[in-house]
Amino acid sequence: MIIVADIFEKVLKNMGSIGQFSKEAHGYFAFPKLTGEIAPHMTFRGKTVLNWSLNNYLGLANHPEVRKIDGESAVKYGLATPMGARMMSGNSDQHELLEAQLAEFVGKEDSILLNFGYQGVLSIIDAMLDRKDVVVYDEQCHACIIDGLRLHIGKRFVYKHNDIESCEKQLQRATKLAGETGGGILVITEGVFGMSGVVGCLKEIVALKEKYNFRLLVDDAHGFGTMGKTGAGAGEHTNSQDGIDLYFSTFAKSMASIGAFVATSKEICNYLRYNLRSQIFAKSLPMPLVEGALVRLNLLKTQPQLRENLWKIVNALQSGFKERGFNIGITQSPVTPVFMQGGVGEATQMVVDLRENYGIFCSVVTYPVVPKGVIILRIIPTAMHTLEDVERTLNAFSAVAPKLKAGEYEDFVPQMA
Ligand SMILES: Cc1ncc(COP(=O)(O)O)c(C=O)c1O
């Protein structure tokens, strides 16, 4: 009899790069439960914590108008309406209105709603490319782009993070190859990189269109609502929106909801509408999410004070960290990474100290996501935080950093609730 491995046994032997820590991490570092209204102050394991880990940039999650429409629309339509995929039976005036308003806001001819950003990006990449086409992409692109590229059977060239010379080199290789295959080139980057807060070198990439023939897809999940004069994102901020051929963002961050969209020309939207497998073969976005998104978009456009509040907090936090000698990298956006040095064990103990003894909740990133010895405490400011929250957080960081340096977390005994 031929021996065949058991797939269950195989996966249980190798739980994956993060899963291998599940026993120690579960419920505390991974899958923590924050309860209460989405706000800077929430409850974690029975204690109130000052929370810096949610992408509720503009504070829309709990805006009274948002809560009102979410509730009213759910009562009116339920979560089933409209039933079916958009193409079959799930289209509505509200879906089309939202697409038109999103497109207008980001300066494109049209847009298409996506049920989730992750699946949407996968599907855009899949729909736009065939085996002859070549992709050039930033090495720090989000997992949805990397996973979308797994569907691409043609060639791909990766360039050094936000390095325009490296990007051009790869464009030269891609141009040569595409010349041979008869395919085209798609460059993919992000508007704001979610880990580092760095703004993608969009203007420089767009300028390369003078020399090379390619289309540009930008994932602006963190830039939409936070960057640019009107909040239209990193393309507006860098004055390069016209050069972005496919502008993508999710509703999961500034819009504080679920769903996403891609905005582009009318003709390409029409092509995507009939070829985007994540939408053709999946149920339409429920009406409460669509009506909720219309209200959120209106607030995003008409309440610039939300973005001003966000930036007041961002500036106080980032300049405070710098003044106190912390390394926050070269962020140009609200995403605030605090870089420290230490092992995984020390990092986790420091986070326990921060949560249990200082009441500060933020996410921690360690090896294997970043190189060994690097610790990133990732802080996401929102329009709802206050200057007192900032001061308290800076003081807490000033208290734990010397302990980390002195090696105190090597044998620190956590005082968990
Ligand atoms: C850069 C980026 N792209 C795409 C996504 C996926 O969006 P969604 O949560 O709507 O699936 C995320 C995370 O939300 C993200 O950070």
The ligand as an SDF file (V2000), in Angstrom:
LIG
                    3D

 16 16  0  0  0  0  0  0  0  0999 V2000
   -2.4840   47.7080    3.5710 C   0  0  0  0  0  0  0  0  0  0  0  0
   -3.7260   46.8790    3.7040 C   0  0  0  0  0  0  0  0  0  0  0  0
   -4.3400   46.4180    2.6080 N   0  0  0  0  0  0  0  0  0  0  0  0
   -5.4450   45.6570    2.6780 C   0  0  0  0  0  0  0  0  0  0  0  0
   -5.9910   45.3150    3.8950 C   0  0  0  0  0  0  0  0  0  0  0  0
   -7.1880   44.4090    3.9250 C   0  0  0  0  0  0  0  0  0  0  0  0
   -8.3690   45.0920    4.0870 O   0  0  0  0  0  0  0  0  0  0  0  0
   -9.6720   44.3830    4.7060 P   0  0  0  0  0  0  0  0  0  0  0  0
   -9.5280   44.4010    6.2000 O   0  0  0  0  0  0  0  0  0  0  0  0
  -10.8020   45.2150    4.1940 O   0  0  0  0  0  0  0  0  0  0  0  0
   -9.7100   42.9810    4.1710 O   0  0  0  0  0  0  0  0  0  0  0  0
   -5.3930   45.7790    5.0750 C   0  0  0  0  0  0  0  0  0  0  0  0
   -5.9530   45.4690    6.4040 C   0  0  0  0  0  0  0  0  0  0  0  0
   -7.0530   45.7220    6.7730 O   0  0  0  0  0  0  0  0  0  0  0  0
   -4.2360   46.5850    4.9750 C   0  0  0  0  0  0  0  0  0  0  0  0
   -3.6180   47.0570    6.0770 O   0  0  0  0  0  0  0  0  0  0  0  0
  1  2  1  0
  2  3  1  0
  2 15  2  0
  3  4  2  0
  4  5  1  0
  5  6  1  0
  5 12  2  0
  6  7  1  0
  7  8  1  0
  8  9  2  0
  8 10  1  0
  8 11  1  0
 12 13  1  0
 12 15  1  0
 13 14  2  0
 15 16  1  0
M  END
$$$$
